[in-house]
Amino acid sequence: MYLNPNPADFIFISKHDHCEVRQNKDNQHKSLFANTAFKVGDQIATFDASKIVDTPNYLTVQISETKHIHLFPAYLQYINHSCEPNVLFNTTTMQLECVSDIKVGDELCFFYPATEWRMAQQFVCNCGRPSCVGLIQGAADTDSAILKKYKLTDFIKSMAAQYKSLLLLF
């Protein structure tokens, strides 16, 4: 996530309903930025699956234990991770939800463990936020105290509840 992005540091790639894809001039990294302000609870966009696969990859969003979707519309794939997200891919309603107020020009970001039980690739976060988690992994490998701070998809909540009940058996 780019903190206080300077528009001069980016190249415009494409415009969409309420956002635009921009590419960082230095590292060529693409991101999605808001063209419209949103308030918590607003529905930003409807999404669907352009393809369903049974294993996660860096472009998928998990919707069940065995289903991972490639996003449609495709420009939503440029929503990157942040430990202080402003959107959530609500996989129950198939709506991109605003989870913290968004101003025009803000980068749209989500918390990966909010949608992913196990990730194909863990990574060290560089969001630079005070609440940065550091190592980003799926929800299965993220401390429950961290997960409680975030809005999670219904699927991730159900997996966490199931996992917790399994731990109580041992």
C-alpha positions as protocol buffer text, in pm:
chain_id: "A"
residue {
  index: 1
  type: MET
  ca { x: 0 y: 0 z: 0 }
}
residue {
  index: 2
  type: TYR
  ca { x: 128 y: 341 z: -90 }
}
residue {
  index: 3
  type: LEU
  ca { x: 118 y: 588 z: 197 }
}
residue {
  index: 4
  type: ASN
  ca { x: 12 y: 932 z: 76 }
}
residue {
  index: 5
  type: PRO
  ca { x: 69 y: 844 z: -290 }
}
residue {
  index: 6
  type: ASN
  ca { x: 194 y: 1123 z: -512 }
}
residue {
  index: 7
  type: PRO
  ca { x: 1 y: 1102 z: -842 }
}
residue {
  index: 8
  type: ALA
  ca { x: 318 y: 1215 z: -1024 }
}
residue {
  index: 9
  type: ASP
  ca { x: 481 y: 883 z: -921 }
}
residue {
  index: 10
  type: PHE
  ca { x: 226 y: 682 z: -1119 }
}
residue {
  index: 11
  type: ILE
  ca { x: 124 y: 621 z: -1478 }
}
residue {
  index: 12
  type: PHE
  ca { x: -249 y: 602 z: -1550 }
}
residue {
  index: 13
  type: ILE
  ca { x: -340 y: 258 z: -1690 }
}
residue {
  index: 14
  type: SER
  ca { x: -721 y: 235 z: -1701 }
}
residue {
  index: 15
  type: LYS
  ca { x: -1038 y: 394 z: -1562 }
}
residue {
  index: 16
  type: HIS
  ca { x: -1330 y: 195 z: -1421 }
}
residue {
  index: 17
  type: ASP
  ca { x: -1661 y: 270 z: -1245 }
}
residue {
  index: 18
  type: HIS
  ca { x: -1529 y: 429 z: -924 }
}
residue {
  index: 19
  type: CYS
  ca { x: -1158 y: 368 z: -954 }
}
residue {
  index: 20
  type: GLU
  ca { x: -853 y: 357 z: -1177 }
}
residue {
  index: 21
  type: VAL
  ca { x: -552 y: 134 z: -1220 }
}
residue {
  index: 22
  type: ARG
  ca { x: -218 y: 311 z: -1188 }
}
residue {
  index: 23
  type: GLN
  ca { x: 135 y: 180 z: -1228 }
}
residue {
  index: 24
  type: ASN
  ca { x: 424 y: 298 z: -1011 }
}
residue {
  index: 25
  type: LYS
  ca { x: 692 y: 451 z: -1233 }
}
residue {
  index: 26
  type: ASP
  ca { x: 979 y: 317 z: -1021 }
}
residue {
  index: 27
  type: ASN
  ca { x: 885 y: -47 z: -960 }
}
residue {
  index: 28
  type: GLN
  ca { x: 612 y: -103 z: -1224 }
}
residue {
  index: 29
  type: HIS
  ca { x: 374 y: -225 z: -948 }
}
residue {
  index: 30
  type: LYS
  ca { x: 3 y: -179 z: -1036 }
}
residue {
  index: 31
  type: SER
  ca { x: -256 y: -64 z: -782 }
}
residue {
  index: 32
  type: LEU
  ca { x: -621 y: 39 z: -776 }
}
residue {
  index: 33
  type: PHE
  ca { x: -710 y: 391 z: -660 }
}
residue {
  index: 34
  type: ALA
  ca { x: -1048 y: 544 z: -575 }
}
residue {
  index: 35
  type: ASN
  ca { x: -1207 y: 808 z: -800 }
}
residue {
  index: 36
  type: THR
  ca { x: -1501 y: 834 z: -561 }
}
residue {
  index: 37
  type: ALA
  ca { x: -1518 y: 875 z: -185 }
}
residue {
  index: 38
  type: PHE
  ca { x: -1677 y: 591 z: 13 }
}
residue {
  index: 39
  type: LYS
  ca { x: -1801 y: 549 z: 370 }
}
residue {
  index: 40
  type: VAL
  ca { x: -1784 y: 236 z: 585 }
}
residue {
  index: 41
  type: GLY
  ca { x: -2051 y: -9 z: 467 }
}
residue {
  index: 42
  type: ASP
  ca { x: -2072 y: 124 z: 112 }
}
residue {
  index: 43
  type: GLN
  ca { x: -2077 y: -135 z: -164 }
}
residue {
  index: 44
  type: ILE
  ca { x: -1806 y: -33 z: -411 }
}
residue {
  index: 45
  type: ALA
  ca { x: -1844 y: -299 z: -679 }
}
residue {
  index: 46
  type: THR
  ca { x: -2002 y: -634 z: -753 }
}
residue {
  index: 47
  type: PHE
  ca { x: -1759 y: -910 z: -842 }
}
residue {
  index: 48
  type: ASP
  ca { x: -1776 y: -1262 z: -972 }
}
residue {
  index: 49
  type: ALA
  ca { x: -1548 y: -1540 z: -1084 }
}
residue {
  index: 50
  type: SER
  ca { x: -1389 y: -1530 z: -1426 }
}
residue {
  index: 51
  type: LYS
  ca { x: -1242 y: -1870 z: -1340 }
}
residue {
  index: 52
  type: ILE
  ca { x: -1266 y: -2111 z: -1044 }
}
residue {
  index: 53
  type: VAL
  ca { x: -962 y: -2315 z: -941 }
}
residue {
  index: 54
  type: ASP
  ca { x: -903 y: -2566 z: -663 }
}
residue {
  index: 55
  type: THR
  ca { x: -569 y: -2430 z: -541 }
}
residue {
  index: 56
  type: PRO
  ca { x: -484 y: -2075 z: -441 }
}
residue {
  index: 57
  type: ASN
  ca { x: -244 y: -1852 z: -628 }
}
residue {
  index: 58
  type: TYR
  ca { x: -144 y: -1489 z: -588 }
}
residue {
  index: 59
  type: LEU
  ca { x: -439 y: -1372 z: -801 }
}
residue {
  index: 60
  type: THR
  ca { x: -721 y: -1568 z: -637 }
}
residue {
  index: 61
  type: VAL
  ca { x: -971 y: -1499 z: -360 }
}
residue {
  index: 62
  type: GLN
  ca { x: -1090 y: -1799 z: -159 }
}
residue {
  index: 63
  type: ILE
  ca { x: -1465 y: -1867 z: -146 }
}
residue {
  index: 64
  type: SER
  ca { x: -1469 y: -2218 z: 6 }
}
residue {
  index: 65
  type: GLU
  ca { x: -1231 y: -2490 z: 120 }
}
residue {
  index: 66
  type: THR
  ca { x: -1186 y: -2606 z: -239 }
}
residue {
  index: 67
  type: LYS
  ca { x: -1274 y: -2301 z: -448 }
}
residue {
  index: 68
  type: HIS
  ca { x: -1058 y: -2002 z: -529 }
}
residue {
  index: 69
  type: ILE
  ca { x: -1174 y: -1745 z: -783 }
}
residue {
  index: 70
  type: HIS
  ca { x: -1001 y: -1525 z: -1033 }
}
residue {
  index: 71
  type: LEU
  ca { x: -1182 y: -1194 z: -1004 }
}
residue {
  index: 72
  type: PHE
  ca { x: -1419 y: -1047 z: -1258 }
}
residue {
  index: 73
  type: PRO
  ca { x: -1400 y: -764 z: -1338 }
}
residue {
  index: 74
  type: ALA
  ca { x: -1028 y: -823 z: -1379 }
}
residue {
  index: 75
  type: TYR
  ca { x: -921 y: -475 z: -1264 }
}
residue {
  index: 76
  type: LEU
  ca { x: -1010 y: -578 z: -906 }
}
residue {
  index: 77
  type: GLN
  ca { x: -697 y: -798 z: -906 }
}
residue {
  index: 78
  type: TYR
  ca { x: -498 y: -478 z: -851 }
}
residue {
  index: 79
  type: ILE
  ca { x: -634 y: -435 z: -499 }
}
residue {
  index: 80
  type: ASN
  ca { x: -326 y: -500 z: -289 }
}
residue {
  index: 81
  type: HIS
  ca { x: -267 y: -598 z: 73 }
}
residue {
  index: 82
  type: SER
  ca { x: -252 y: -364 z: 371 }
}
residue {
  index: 83
  type: CYS
  ca { x: -256 y: -430 z: 743 }
}
residue {
  index: 84
  type: GLU
  ca { x: -495 y: -131 z: 762 }
}
residue {
  index: 85
  type: PRO
  ca { x: -738 y: -226 z: 484 }
}
residue {
  index: 86
  type: ASN
  ca { x: -1016 y: -10 z: 348 }
}
residue {
  index: 87
  type: VAL
  ca { x: -1204 y: -282 z: 154 }
}
residue {
  index: 88
  type: LEU
  ca { x: -1313 y: -644 z: 193 }
}
residue {
  index: 89
  type: PHE
  ca { x: -1407 y: -893 z: -76 }
}
residue {
  index: 90
  type: ASN
  ca { x: -1735 y: -1010 z: 80 }
}
residue {
  index: 91
  type: THR
  ca { x: -1756 y: -1357 z: -72 }
}
residue {
  index: 92
  type: THR
  ca { x: -2108 y: -1416 z: 64 }
}
residue {
  index: 93
  type: THR
  ca { x: -2263 y: -1117 z: -114 }
}
residue {
  index: 94
  type: MET
  ca { x: -1998 y: -1098 z: -389 }
}
residue {
  index: 95
  type: GLN
  ca { x: -1962 y: -727 z: -314 }
}
residue {
  index: 96
  type: LEU
  ca { x: -1647 y: -524 z: -260 }
}
residue {
  index: 97
  type: GLU
  ca { x: -1727 y: -355 z: 72 }
}
residue {
  index: 98
  type: CYS
  ca { x: -1580 y: -39 z: 220 }
}
residue {
  index: 99
  type: VAL
  ca { x: -1449 y: -122 z: 571 }
}
residue {
  index: 100
  type: SER
  ca { x: -1286 y: 214 z: 645 }
}
residue {
  index: 101
  type: ASP
  ca { x: -1358 y: 552 z: 491 }
}
residue {
  index: 102
  type: ILE
  ca { x: -1197 y: 609 z: 152 }
}
residue {
  index: 103
  type: LYS
  ca { x: -1112 y: 946 z: 2 }
}
residue {
  index: 104
  type: VAL
  ca { x: -1067 y: 1022 z: -367 }
}
residue {
  index: 105
  type: GLY
  ca { x: -710 y: 923 z: -455 }
}
residue {
  index: 106
  type: ASP
  ca { x: -674 y: 658 z: -182 }
}
residue {
  index: 107
  type: GLU
  ca { x: -539 y: 319 z: -280 }
}
residue {
  index: 108
  type: LEU
  ca { x: -788 y: 36 z: -231 }
}
residue {
  index: 109
  type: CYS
  ca { x: -637 y: -238 z: -11 }
}
residue {
  index: 110
  type: PHE
  ca { x: -757 y: -548 z: 171 }
}
residue {
  index: 111
  type: PHE
  ca { x: -616 y: -772 z: 444 }
}
residue {
  index: 112
  type: TYR
  ca { x: -526 y: -1098 z: 270 }
}
residue {
  index: 113
  type: PRO
  ca { x: -595 y: -1329 z: 568 }
}
residue {
  index: 114
  type: ALA
  ca { x: -952 y: -1190 z: 573 }
}
residue {
  index: 115
  type: THR
  ca { x: -1024 y: -1400 z: 262 }
}
residue {
  index: 116
  type: GLU
  ca { x: -751 y: -1666 z: 253 }
}
residue {
  index: 117
  type: TRP
  ca { x: -736 y: -1969 z: 483 }
}
residue {
  index: 118
  type: ARG
  ca { x: -405 y: -2091 z: 343 }
}
residue {
  index: 119
  type: MET
  ca { x: -208 y: -1877 z: 100 }
}
residue {
  index: 120
  type: ALA
  ca { x: -5 y: -2000 z: -194 }
}
residue {
  index: 121
  type: GLN
  ca { x: 278 y: -1761 z: -104 }
}
residue {
  index: 122
  type: GLN
  ca { x: 342 y: -1595 z: 229 }
}
residue {
  index: 123
  type: PHE
  ca { x: 527 y: -1263 z: 220 }
}
residue {
  index: 124
  type: VAL
  ca { x: 671 y: -994 z: 440 }
}
residue {
  index: 125
  type: CYS
  ca { x: 440 y: -694 z: 441 }
}
residue {
  index: 126
  type: ASN
  ca { x: 577 y: -353 z: 349 }
}
residue {
  index: 127
  type: CYS
  ca { x: 260 y: -151 z: 414 }
}
residue {
  index: 128
  type: GLY
  ca { x: 444 y: 71 z: 661 }
}
residue {
  index: 129
  type: ARG
  ca { x: 140 y: 104 z: 888 }
}
residue {
  index: 130
  type: PRO
  ca { x: 182 y: 117 z: 1267 }
}
residue {
  index: 131
  type: SER
  ca { x: -29 y: -199 z: 1298 }
}
residue {
  index: 132
  type: CYS
  ca { x: 174 y: -391 z: 1038 }
}
residue {
  index: 133
  type: VAL
  ca { x: 153 y: -766 z: 1102 }
}
residue {
  index: 134
  type: GLY
  ca { x: 487 y: -838 z: 935 }
}
residue {
  index: 135
  type: LEU
  ca { x: 464 y: -1186 z: 786 }
}
residue {
  index: 136
  type: ILE
  ca { x: 143 y: -1226 z: 586 }
}
residue {
  index: 137
  type: GLN
  ca { x: 4 y: -1578 z: 578 }
}
residue {
  index: 138
  type: GLY
  ca { x: -341 y: -1727 z: 548 }
}
residue {
  index: 139
  type: ALA
  ca { x: -584 y: -1699 z: 839 }
}
residue {
  index: 140
  type: ALA
  ca { x: -500 y: -2057 z: 944 }
}
residue {
  index: 141
  type: ASP
  ca { x: -146 y: -1943 z: 1024 }
}
residue {
  index: 142
  type: THR
  ca { x: -232 y: -1600 z: 1165 }
}
residue {
  index: 143
  type: ASP
  ca { x: -271 y: -1549 z: 1539 }
}
residue {
  index: 144
  type: SER
  ca { x: -638 y: -1530 z: 1640 }
}
residue {
  index: 145
  type: ALA
  ca { x: -567 y: -1210 z: 1839 }
}
residue {
  index: 146
  type: ILE
  ca { x: -466 y: -1047 z: 1509 }
}
residue {
  index: 147
  type: LEU
  ca { x: -763 y: -1185 z: 1316 }
}
residue {
  index: 148
  type: LYS
  ca { x: -1007 y: -1045 z: 1577 }
}
residue {
  index: 149
  type: LYS
  ca { x: -904 y: -693 z: 1474 }
}
residue {
  index: 150
  type: TYR
  ca { x: -1033 y: -739 z: 1117 }
}
residue {
  index: 151
  type: LYS
  ca { x: -1358 y: -789 z: 935 }
}
residue {
  index: 152
  type: LEU
  ca { x: -1334 y: -1140 z: 788 }
}
residue {
  index: 153
  type: THR
  ca { x: -1537 y: -1319 z: 524 }
}
residue {
  index: 154
  type: ASP
  ca { x: -1803 y: -1560 z: 646 }
}
residue {
  index: 155
  type: PHE
  ca { x: -1595 y: -1845 z: 506 }
}
residue {
  index: 156
  type: ILE
  ca { x: -1286 y: -1747 z: 710 }
}
residue {
  index: 157
  type: LYS
  ca { x: -1498 y: -1698 z: 1024 }
}
residue {
  index: 158
  type: SER
  ca { x: -1649 y: -2045 z: 982 }
}
residue {
  index: 159
  type: MET
  ca { x: -1307 y: -2203 z: 925 }
}
residue {
  index: 160
  type: ALA
  ca { x: -1167 y: -2027 z: 1233 }
}
residue {
  index: 161
  type: ALA
  ca { x: -1463 y: -2145 z: 1444 }
}
residue {
  index: 162
  type: GLN
  ca { x: -1425 y: -2500 z: 1313 }
}
residue {
  index: 163
  type: TYR
  ca { x: -1051 y: -2496 z: 1378 }
}
residue {
  index: 164
  type: LYS
  ca { x: -1104 y: -2360 z: 1731 }
}
residue {
  index: 165
  type: SER
  ca { x: -1356 y: -2635 z: 1809 }
}
residue {
  index: 166
  type: LEU
  ca { x: -1112 y: -2896 z: 1680 }
}
residue {
  index: 167
  type: LEU
  ca { x: -842 y: -2763 z: 1913 }
}
residue {
  index: 168
  type: LEU
  ca { x: -1077 y: -2807 z: 2207 }
}
residue {
  index: 169
  type: LEU
  ca { x: -1090 y: -3181 z: 2133 }
}
residue {
  index: 170
  type: PHE
  ca { x: -717 y: -3222 z: 2207 }
}
